[in-house]
Amino acid sequence: MSVPVQGPLPSAEWLEVVARAPLVSIDLIVRDAQQRILVGLRRNEPAAGFWFVPGGVIRKNETLDAAFARITHAELGRSTARRDATLLGVYEHHYRENFLRTPGIGTHYVVLAHELSIDDAPELPGDQHDDWRWMTAVELREHPRVHPYTRAYLR
């Protein structure tokens, strides 16, 4: 029996979820042919103003494969199958902030980090990021605005 995937919730309902439960998400460690990693300068909280790998939240009743295809399409402008990526591990991200900047409500993510390679530069959307950049591992470790959670993927 197939259960419909829950679409995005209205902001007030989503804030209730953020306040009461951890979110399960997929982060994408995208490498190019020179082994540089793609990062975006985040526009939204949490982690606004930091360079961060692309990613997104898994929706209720969404399979991991469907979520991966949707998130890669939304973040990279093209759908990629999860089988074409490598699971790096499970990570936890804790933030004091939330997407609405409502005081006193933090955000807790359980993150499934996946690494994938792409051969060409994708058409990157700009709705959640002010800029995109390919960085070497050294640049990621040394740049002061790369978020520590992004650096953790290099270990």
PyMOL commands that set and color helices and strands:
alter all, ss='L'
color gray80, all
select helices_A, chain A and resi 11-20+64-76+82-84+137-142+148-154
alter helices_A, ss='H'
color red, helices_A
select strands_A, chain A and resi 23-31+37-42+51-52+55-57+86-95+107-117+129-135
alter strands_A, ss='S'
color yellow, strands_A
deselect
rebuild
show_as cartoon
